[in-house]
């Protein structure tokens, strides 16, 4: 059995950094697989909540503006009645 202090010392020696935020290893794997630069834009959405709505809004934005609305036509009966 290890003491808590021994266990923590072991963990600190195995994982010298608290959090490795670099993408060096991921970039090396991507280069090795030949996917370092995809042929198209990639958007990664992560997190706990809101991914679905975020992707839906992004899809709508990327789809471009909605088609132009044609002006509302009125019938001649409506036009003559209101004149």
C-alpha positions, 0 to 999 in steps of 0.5 A: 500500500502506498501513502497518499503522498507517495501516490501523488509523487508518482502521479506528478512524475508520470504527468509532469504537466497539469494540462498539455494544451499544445496540439504538437502530437495531434499535428504530427499524427495529422501530417503522418496521415496526410490530413494536415490540411484538409481540402475543405473548411472544417469547423469543430463544435464542442462543449456540453450544451448548445452544439445542435443549435450552434451547428444549425445556425452555422449551417444557415449562415453558410447556406447564404441569404434566403431567396428574395421575397417577391412583393405581395400581389393584390387582386384587382378586386381588392385594389378597386374596393379600397380605392 
